[in-house]
Amino acid sequence: MSTLLLPTPEGALEPYTLSGTPADTSPLPPPRTRTAYAAAHVVADPLAPNAPGAPARLDWEATLAFRHHLWDQGMGVAEAMDTAQRGMGLDWEATARLIRTSGAEAAARGARLACGVGTDQLDPSDARLESVITAYGEQLDVVRDSGATPILMASRALAAVASGPGDYAKVYGELLGRTEVPVILHWLGTAFDPALAGYWGYADPAEAIEPVAALIAEHADRVEGIKVSLLDASLEVRLRRLLPEGVRLYTGDDFNYPDLVLGDEGGHSDALLGIFAAIAPAAARALAALDSGDTGRYRALMDPTVPLARHLFSAPTFYYKTGIAFLAWLNGHQRGFHMVGGLHSARDLPHLAQAVRLADAAGVLSDPDLAASRMAALLRVSGVDQ
C-alpha cells in the first residue's frame, strides 16, 4: 500500500494511505436492462501547443484507446459532448475528425456510439435562427455519415438569438423533420453552461417541462430519447413521466444518478453521464447487478461513487472535465495530465487531492500504485515533498 502526503482544503498536509485494491476492469457485455453511455473526454497531445484559444491538438492514439476502454466495460460512448470540451477548447475541425474517427472505430467492433451535434462552428456575430438551423444541419450530416446516433446538443447561439418558446419550436421542429434517424435531444442546465440560461424560452426550467414533453410527443418517431442535465432529480422524474412510450430519458445528473437509474414504480432513467467515464468499471458492474435483480450489489457498487461525482462536478461545475482527465491520467489512460486549452489548470491541488481520496474510496483506481506514483510526482512538482 502507498501513502501520500496530501493537502487538505484548509491548507494543511495529512498522510493518506491508498487501499491498494485495484478496480476490476475485465471486459463486460453491455447491460441488458439499461442503456448506458459514458461521455468521453479528449486527450491533449502533451508535446503540441494547446494554449487557450488555439486549435486543439489531440493525442489521437490515447483518445481512441480510452473509447475502447469504455466499450470494453460495456458502455456506449457519447462522443464530442461537453465532456470532450465542446465550447471549452475543442474546435469544430478537431470535433469533426473526432466524430469520423470514432465512428469508424465503433463500426469496426459493432459498438454503441452517439455523437454531439451543435452549432459551435457558427460565428456568434452571424447567428440568426436560419443560420443556427444551417449550422446544426452541417454537423448533423457529419454525424449521420459516421453511422452514430445524433445528439442534438443545446446551442449557445440559439439561446442568444431566440426570442421565446416559438423560436425553439421552429428550430427543433425543422431539425427533427429533416433527420433520417431518431436522435437524442440534450437539455444542459446553467450549472454546466451559464450561456444556456433561459433555454427552451423559459427562465425557470420547471416551466419548460411540459412544452419540452409536448415537442417530443409531436415528433416521437424522430426522438430516441432526451438527455437531461439539470442536476434536479424531481424535474427529471417529472419529465420522464410525461414522455411518450418508447422515448428514453437519459439522466445527465451527475449528483443523483444511482436513484434515477434504479428508478421507481413509475419507471427509470437510462444514463448518459460524464462521470461514467471516470467510474466505468464500478458503474458497469453495478448495471450488471441490476440486470440480475441484485439491487443490493447495485447500491454497494454505485453509491460509493457519488461523493467522487459530487466533488468532481462541484461549482464551478463546468470545470468537471479537469477531474475526468485527471483520473484518466492517474489510471494510465494518458501520458500526461494535460488538456486542450490549458484546462488542466482549472482545479487546484487540494481539489485534486480530494479526488484521489474519493476515487480510492469508490474503488475506481485500476492500479493504485501507479496512481500514487503519478500523484506523488504532481505533488513534488507543486512544491509538496513526499
FIGUFI-577664 format. One record per residue (C-alpha): x, y, z; residue in three letters. Coordinates in nm, 3 decimals. Layout:
         u         v         w   code
         X         Y         Z    ala
...
END
This chain:
         u         v         w   code
     0.000     0.000     0.000    met
     0.116     0.354    -0.083    ser
     0.096     0.654     0.147    thr
     0.082     1.010     0.015    leu
     0.113     1.339     0.196    leu
    -0.193     1.520     0.059    leu
    -0.303     1.881     0.102    pro
    -0.635     1.947     0.273    thr
    -0.890     2.218     0.185    pro
    -0.769     2.406     0.494    glu
    -0.415     2.432     0.357    gly
    -0.258     2.167     0.579    ala
    -0.092     1.839     0.485    leu
    -0.200     1.498     0.607    glu
    -0.098     1.142     0.518    pro
    -0.336     0.926     0.320    tyr
    -0.281     0.555     0.259    thr
    -0.446     0.412    -0.050    leu
    -0.643     0.091    -0.010    ser
    -0.424    -0.086    -0.261    gly
    -0.721    -0.270    -0.414    thr
    -0.727    -0.236    -0.794    pro
    -1.057    -0.191    -0.977    ala
    -1.175    -0.488    -1.179    asp
    -1.150    -0.377    -1.542    thr
    -1.207    -0.711    -1.713    ser
    -1.438    -0.679    -2.017    pro
    -1.814    -0.690    -1.975    leu
    -2.102    -0.704    -2.223    pro
    -2.342    -0.406    -2.244    pro
    -2.613    -0.403    -1.976    pro
    -2.947    -0.552    -2.077    arg
    -3.196    -0.355    -1.867    thr
    -3.047    -0.007    -1.903    arg
    -2.885     0.182    -2.189    thr
    -2.566     0.345    -2.064    ala
    -2.338     0.593    -2.236    tyr
    -2.019     0.737    -2.091    ala
    -1.940     1.085    -2.221    ala
    -1.570     1.063    -2.303    ala
    -1.304     1.333    -2.271    his
    -1.030     1.401    -2.524    val
    -0.659     1.355    -2.454    val
    -0.440     1.651    -2.540    ala
    -0.107     1.593    -2.711    asp
     0.138     1.696    -2.435    pro
     0.407     1.784    -2.693    leu
     0.186     2.011    -2.906    ala
     0.065     2.368    -2.850    pro
    -0.271     2.362    -2.675    asn
    -0.297     2.718    -2.548    ala
    -0.633     2.880    -2.474    pro
    -0.798     2.983    -2.800    gly
    -0.560     2.777    -3.015    ala
    -0.676     2.489    -3.237    pro
    -0.697     2.167    -3.038    ala
    -0.421     1.914    -3.093    arg
    -0.503     1.570    -2.964    leu
    -0.314     1.257    -2.877    asp
    -0.529     1.054    -3.114    trp
    -0.395     0.715    -3.010    glu
    -0.473     0.775    -2.642    ala
    -0.805     0.942    -2.719    thr
    -0.927     0.642    -2.918    leu
    -0.779     0.391    -2.673    ala
    -0.988     0.549    -2.397    phe
    -1.300     0.493    -2.602    arg
    -1.209     0.127    -2.643    his
    -1.162     0.108    -2.266    his
    -1.520     0.232    -2.222    leu
    -1.654    -0.009    -2.484    trp
    -1.467    -0.292    -2.311    asp
    -1.663    -0.208    -1.995    gln
    -1.989    -0.249    -2.187    gly
    -2.053     0.125    -2.208    met
    -2.172     0.310    -2.510    gly
    -1.962     0.615    -2.589    val
    -2.116     0.960    -2.608    ala
    -1.871     1.138    -2.835    glu
    -1.795     1.505    -2.891    ala
    -2.007     1.621    -2.597    met
    -1.931     1.892    -2.343    asp
    -1.711     1.636    -2.163    thr
    -1.489     1.646    -2.472    ala
    -1.458     2.024    -2.419    gln
    -1.705     2.136    -2.681    arg
    -1.711     2.513    -2.642    gly
    -1.416     2.495    -2.399    met
    -1.117     2.423    -2.618    gly
    -1.225     2.166    -2.879    leu
    -1.281     2.345    -3.211    asp
    -1.514     2.218    -3.483    trp
    -1.235     2.098    -3.714    glu
    -1.099     1.868    -3.442    ala
    -1.453     1.772    -3.342    thr
    -1.546     1.663    -3.693    ala
    -1.233     1.448    -3.716    arg
    -1.312     1.302    -3.373    leu
    -1.665     1.207    -3.482    ile
    -1.550     1.046    -3.806    arg
    -1.263     0.858    -3.644    thr
    -1.471     0.734    -3.351    ser
    -1.744     0.633    -3.594    gly
    -1.500     0.413    -3.784    ala
    -1.371     0.258    -3.459    glu
    -1.724     0.190    -3.334    ala
    -1.831     0.036    -3.663    ala
    -1.528    -0.194    -3.666    ala
    -1.629    -0.352    -3.335    arg
    -2.006    -0.307    -3.355    gly
    -2.006    -0.075    -3.055    ala
    -2.265     0.181    -2.946    arg
    -2.178     0.542    -3.034    leu
    -2.374     0.866    -3.011    ala
    -2.223     1.198    -3.119    cys
    -2.295     1.559    -3.034    gly
    -2.448     1.784    -3.298    val
    -2.410     2.152    -3.217    gly
    -2.361     2.494    -3.370    thr
    -2.013     2.578    -3.243    asp
    -1.871     2.635    -3.593    gln
    -2.103     2.935    -3.621    leu
    -1.959     3.284    -3.573    asp
    -2.170     3.439    -3.294    pro
    -2.195     3.762    -3.491    ser
    -2.365     3.569    -3.773    asp
    -2.613     3.388    -3.551    ala
    -2.972     3.406    -3.673    arg
    -3.242     3.140    -3.649    leu
    -3.179     3.028    -4.006    glu
    -2.800     3.020    -3.962    ser
    -2.844     2.818    -3.641    val
    -3.053     2.565    -3.834    ile
    -2.790     2.555    -4.109    thr
    -2.507     2.502    -3.858    ala
    -2.698     2.222    -3.686    tyr
    -2.764     2.067    -4.027    gly
    -2.397     2.071    -4.125    glu
    -2.299     1.887    -3.809    gln
    -2.595     1.651    -3.837    leu
    -2.463     1.543    -4.177    asp
    -2.119     1.466    -4.029    val
    -2.268     1.253    -3.751    val
    -2.507     1.078    -3.989    arg
    -2.220     0.988    -4.221    asp
    -2.025     0.849    -3.924    ser
    -2.302     0.598    -3.854    gly
    -2.355     0.726    -3.499    ala
    -2.676     0.828    -3.324    thr
    -2.701     1.208    -3.333    pro
    -2.737     1.404    -3.009    ile
    -2.885     1.749    -3.073    leu
    -2.688     1.946    -2.817    met
    -2.816     2.264    -2.658    ala
    -2.690     2.562    -2.860    ser
    -2.540     2.878    -2.716    arg
    -2.613     3.052    -3.045    ala
    -2.981     2.956    -3.029    leu
    -3.003     3.068    -2.667    ala
    -2.859     3.404    -2.771    ala
    -3.094     3.473    -3.064    val
    -3.420     3.301    -2.967    ala
    -3.690     3.545    -2.860    ser
    -3.917     3.290    -2.693    gly
    -4.053     2.935    -2.695    pro
    -4.175     2.968    -3.053    gly
    -3.824     3.011    -3.188    asp
    -3.709     2.691    -3.014    tyr
    -4.011     2.507    -3.152    ala
    -3.929     2.632    -3.500    lys
    -3.562     2.529    -3.490    val
    -3.615     2.188    -3.331    tyr
    -3.924     2.118    -3.538    gly
    -3.734     2.181    -3.860    glu
    -3.436     1.973    -3.750    leu
    -3.650     1.680    -3.634    leu
    -3.847     1.699    -3.956    gly
    -3.535     1.653    -4.167    arg
    -3.346     1.391    -3.967    thr
    -3.333     1.046    -4.122    glu
    -3.274     0.859    -3.794    val
    -3.409     0.908    -3.441    pro
    -3.199     1.150    -3.238    val
    -3.129     1.218    -2.873    ile
    -3.214     1.567    -2.752    leu
    -2.991     1.736    -2.496    his
    -3.101     1.971    -2.219    trp
    -2.798     2.115    -2.043    leu
    -2.854     2.330    -1.736    gly
    -2.679     2.653    -1.646    thr
    -2.453     2.482    -1.391    ala
    -2.283     2.321    -1.690    phe
    -2.305     2.624    -1.919    asp
    -2.427     2.965    -1.797    pro
    -2.473     3.075    -2.160    ala
    -2.774     2.841    -2.183    leu
    -2.986     3.038    -1.936    ala
    -3.349     3.054    -2.046    gly
    -3.324     2.755    -2.278    tyr
    -3.647     2.649    -2.447    trp
    -3.767     3.007    -2.388    gly
    -3.834     2.984    -2.014    tyr
    -3.632     3.145    -1.735    ala
    -3.739     2.871    -1.494    asp
    -3.660     2.518    -1.617    pro
    -3.966     2.390    -1.434    ala
    -4.186     2.589    -1.674    glu
    -4.025     2.417    -1.973    ala
    -4.106     2.059    -1.869    ile
    -4.449     2.037    -2.033    glu
    -4.351     2.223    -2.352    pro
    -4.046     2.000    -2.400    val
    -4.260     1.691    -2.346    ala
    -4.511     1.824    -2.599    ala
    -4.234     1.885    -2.855    leu
    -4.112     1.529    -2.810    ile
    -4.464     1.388    -2.837    ala
    -4.515     1.577    -3.162    glu
    -4.202     1.420    -3.309    his
    -4.193     1.094    -3.112    ala
    -4.094     0.886    -3.415    asp
    -3.781     1.103    -3.458    arg
    -3.674     1.117    -3.091    val
    -3.491     0.820    -2.942    glu
    -3.452     0.995    -2.609    gly
    -3.360     1.313    -2.425    ile
    -3.057     1.368    -2.202    lys
    -3.138     1.590    -1.906    val
    -2.855     1.759    -1.714    ser
    -3.037     1.993    -1.477    leu
    -2.899     1.845    -1.151    leu
    -3.258     1.841    -1.026    asp
    -3.390     1.487    -0.982    ala
    -3.751     1.598    -0.930    ser
    -3.763     1.782    -1.263    leu
    -3.607     1.485    -1.440    glu
    -3.862     1.243    -1.299    val
    -4.145     1.482    -1.386    arg
    -4.033     1.496    -1.750    leu
    -3.970     1.122    -1.762    arg
    -4.330     1.051    -1.666    arg
    -4.457     1.271    -1.950    leu
    -4.254     1.110    -2.228    leu
    -4.428     0.903    -2.494    pro
    -4.383     0.528    -2.474    glu
    -4.054     0.421    -2.627    gly
    -3.873     0.754    -2.572    val
    -3.592     0.725    -2.320    arg
    -3.495     0.971    -2.051    leu
    -3.115     0.969    -2.030    tyr
    -3.003     1.107    -1.698    thr
    -2.720     1.354    -1.714    gly
    -2.749     1.418    -1.341    asp
    -2.402     1.352    -1.206    asp
    -2.527     1.408    -0.849    phe
    -2.830     1.176    -0.832    asn
    -2.769     0.908    -1.095    tyr
    -2.791     0.595    -0.872    pro
    -3.152     0.665    -0.771    asp
    -3.255     0.783    -1.116    leu
    -3.110     0.482    -1.296    val
    -3.255     0.244    -1.039    leu
    -3.593     0.411    -1.082    gly
    -3.923     0.363    -0.905    asp
    -4.269     0.222    -0.969    glu
    -4.315     0.482    -1.244    gly
    -4.007     0.385    -1.444    gly
    -3.635     0.452    -1.459    his
    -3.383     0.670    -1.637    ser
    -3.116     0.539    -1.868    asp
    -2.776     0.705    -1.847    ala
    -2.561     0.942    -2.049    leu
    -2.309     1.068    -1.798    leu
    -1.968     1.230    -1.785    gly
    -1.898     1.067    -1.451    ile
    -1.932     0.723    -1.613    phe
    -1.606     0.795    -1.796    ala
    -1.432     0.813    -1.458    ala
    -1.615     0.528    -1.284    ile
    -1.678     0.293    -1.578    ala
    -1.560    -0.029    -1.407    pro
    -1.776     0.028    -1.098    ala
    -2.077     0.154    -1.296    ala
    -2.059    -0.136    -1.541    ala
    -2.061    -0.393    -1.261    arg
    -2.342    -0.211    -1.084    ala
    -2.552    -0.222    -1.401    leu
    -2.473    -0.592    -1.443    ala
    -2.600    -0.648    -1.088    ala
    -2.917    -0.460    -1.178    leu
    -2.962    -0.690    -1.478    asp
    -2.972    -0.985    -1.240    ser
    -3.209    -0.812    -0.999    gly
    -2.947    -0.766    -0.727    asp
    -3.024    -0.412    -0.615    thr
    -2.815    -0.458    -0.300    gly
    -2.500    -0.514    -0.502    arg
    -2.601    -0.234    -0.739    tyr
    -2.615     0.002    -0.442    arg
    -2.293    -0.132    -0.290    ala
    -2.106    -0.059    -0.613    leu
    -2.274     0.262    -0.729    met
    -2.336     0.455    -0.408    asp
    -1.965     0.489    -0.310    pro
    -1.902     0.669    -0.640    thr
    -2.143     0.953    -0.557    val
    -1.910     1.152    -0.326    pro
    -1.649     1.144    -0.602    leu
    -1.901     1.257    -0.863    ala
    -2.032     1.539    -0.648    arg
    -1.677     1.652    -0.582    his
    -1.570     1.647    -0.947    leu
    -1.889     1.828    -1.050    phe
    -1.881     2.082    -0.767    ser
    -1.908     2.450    -0.855    ala
    -1.796     2.581    -1.091    pro
    -1.946     2.266    -1.241    thr
    -1.827     2.327    -1.598    phe
    -1.471     2.253    -1.481    tyr
    -1.562     1.890    -1.405    tyr
    -1.374     1.798    -1.722    lys
    -1.047     1.862    -1.539    thr
    -1.126     1.591    -1.285    gly
    -1.223     1.344    -1.558    ile
    -0.890     1.395    -1.734    ala
    -0.702     1.383    -1.403    phe
    -0.845     1.042    -1.313    leu
    -0.775     0.915    -1.665    ala
    -0.411     1.014    -1.613    trp
    -0.395     0.850    -1.270    leu
    -0.536     0.531    -1.423    asn
    -0.276     0.523    -1.701    gly
    -0.501     0.618    -1.993    his
    -0.282     0.912    -2.099    gln
     0.083     1.006    -2.077    arg
     0.039     1.337    -1.900    gly
    -0.212     1.548    -1.714    phe
    -0.271     1.794    -1.997    his
    -0.589     1.928    -2.157    met
    -0.665     2.133    -2.466    val
    -0.697     2.500    -2.388    gly
    -0.480     2.455    -2.079    gly
    -0.788     2.347    -1.884    leu
    -0.584     2.115    -1.660    his
    -0.514     2.427    -1.453    ser
    -0.885     2.481    -1.376    ala
    -0.882     2.289    -1.045    arg
    -0.644     2.347    -0.756    asp
    -0.421     2.094    -0.582    leu
    -0.647     2.044    -0.277    pro
    -0.935     1.965    -0.513    his
    -0.726     1.706    -0.698    leu
    -0.602     1.559    -0.371    ala
    -0.958     1.508    -0.254    gln
    -1.036     1.343    -0.588    ala
    -0.761     1.090    -0.513    val
    -0.910     1.009    -0.173    arg
    -1.263     0.973    -0.311    leu
    -1.159     0.772    -0.617    ala
    -0.976     0.530    -0.389    asp
    -1.280     0.502    -0.161    ala
    -1.503     0.443    -0.466    ala
    -1.280     0.160    -0.589    gly
    -1.215     0.313    -0.932    val
    -0.833     0.323    -0.933    leu
    -0.725     0.047    -1.169    ser
    -0.364     0.049    -1.047    asp
    -0.333     0.220    -0.706    pro
     0.047     0.205    -0.714    asp
     0.056     0.386    -1.049    leu
    -0.197     0.639    -0.924    ala
     0.010     0.702    -0.613    ala
     0.329     0.738    -0.815    ser
     0.173     0.988    -1.051    arg
     0.009     1.187    -0.774    met
     0.339     1.196    -0.584    ala
     0.509     1.338    -0.894    ala
     0.240     1.607    -0.928    leu
     0.277     1.694    -0.560    leu
     0.655     1.721    -0.584    arg
     0.645     1.948    -0.888    val
     0.388     2.158    -0.700    ser
     0.626     2.201    -0.407    gly
     0.493     1.929    -0.175    val
     0.774     1.691    -0.081    asp
     0.680     1.326    -0.028    gln
END
